Amino acid sequence: MPTATPLKRRGPPESPSQVSLRFSEAHSRLSVKPFP
């Protein structure tokens, strides 16, 4: 599972937990789940 690099580029470096939350949020809004 690749890291949320695009999300990191948009803002300052975040902790793994924050990145995971943003990653899940973004995909939830798009209704897309490319990863299990």
BELNORNOR-V124489 format. One record per run of one state. SS is the DSSP state (A for helix, B for strand, O for the rest). FROM is the first residue (numbers start at 1). TO is the last residue. If there is no record, write none. Layout:
ss=SS from=FROM to=TO
ss=SS from=FROM to=TO
//
This chain:
ss=O from=1 to=4
ss=A from=5 to=10
ss=O from=11 to=15
ss=A from=16 to=30
ss=O from=31 to=36
//
